Amino acid sequence: MKINKEIEKYLGIKYTEKFGCWEFAKQFSAEVLGIRLSDFTEGAKSAANALKNAVESNSLKKVKEPMKDDFVIMDFGLWDRGVGHIGIMISKRKFIHNREGIGVVIEPLSRHTKRVKGIYRYGSY
C-alpha cells in the first residue's frame, strides 16, 4: 500500500498527554478527511466518553465492514474505566493511530481484532 504525503507527515509524531489518540484523530480527521470531531466536553474527559458522545449524537454510526476513512474504536484494557482508543482506517485492512509509548503508526487491523469495540462511519460520509 502506498502511503500518501497527507498521511506520511503524521507518522512518528509522539504520543503525549496533550496529543493522544483523540487529539490525533481530531486533527487527522479535520486536515485529511474534512471532518470535525468535537472537543472533549465537561462530561467527556476521555476518548471513550468522547466517542460515546459522538455515537449518541449520531455523528458516528456503527458499521459491520471497515472502509477507508472509518473510525475504529478499541479497548486497550481500560474500557470499564472510561478509557478507550480511536484510530482511522486508511484502507480496508490498515489503520493509523496514536499509540501511547509508540506514537503515530500504521498497523494492520488484524493485529488488534480482539480489542476492537466497533467500526464507525461519520454521518452519511
Residue pairs with C-beta under 8 A, 6 or more apart in sequence:
1 90
1 91
1 94
3 11
3 90
3 106
6 31
6 32
7 32
7 90
7 96
7 106
10 24
10 28
10 96
10 104
11 96
11 104
11 105
11 106
12 103
12 104
13 19
13 24
13 98
13 103
13 104
14 103
15 21
15 98
15 99
15 100
15 101
15 102
15 103
15 104
19 98
20 47
20 98
20 100
21 47
21 85
21 86
21 87
21 97
21 98
21 99
22 37
22 40
22 47
22 50
22 86
23 98
24 97
24 98
24 104
25 37
25 71
25 86
25 87
25 88
25 97
25 98
26 36
26 37
26 39
28 88
28 96
29 35
29 36
29 37
29 88
29 122
30 36
30 37
33 69
33 88
33 122
33 125
35 122
35 125
37 50
37 54
37 59
38 50
38 53
38 54
38 59
40 46
40 49
40 50
41 50
41 53
43 49
43 53
44 50
44 52
44 53
45 82
46 82
46 83
46 84
47 83
47 84
47 85
47 86
48 79
48 82
48 83
48 84
49 82
51 60
51 73
51 84
51 86
51 120
54 60
54 120
55 61
55 62
55 120
58 123
59 122
59 123
60 71
60 120
60 121
60 122
60 123
61 120
61 121
61 122
61 123
62 118
62 119
62 120
63 70
63 119
63 120
63 121
64 119
65 92
65 119
66 72
66 89
66 92
66 93
66 95
66 109
66 119
67 89
67 92
67 121
68 89
68 90
68 91
68 92
69 88
69 89
69 121
69 122
69 125
70 88
70 89
70 119
70 120
70 121
71 86
71 87
71 88
71 89
71 119
71 120
71 121
71 122
72 86
72 87
72 88
72 89
72 95
72 97
72 109
72 112
72 116
72 118
72 119
72 120
73 84
73 85
73 86
73 116
73 117
73 118
73 119
73 120
74 84
74 85
74 86
74 87
74 112
74 115
74 116
74 117
75 84
75 85
75 115
75 117
76 83
76 84
76 85
76 115
78 84
79 117
84 117
85 97
85 99
85 115
86 97
87 95
87 96
87 97
88 95
88 96
88 97
89 95
89 109
89 119
90 96
90 106
93 108
93 109
93 110
94 106
94 107
94 108
94 109
95 106
95 107
95 109
96 104
96 105
96 106
97 104
97 105
97 107
98 104
99 105
109 116
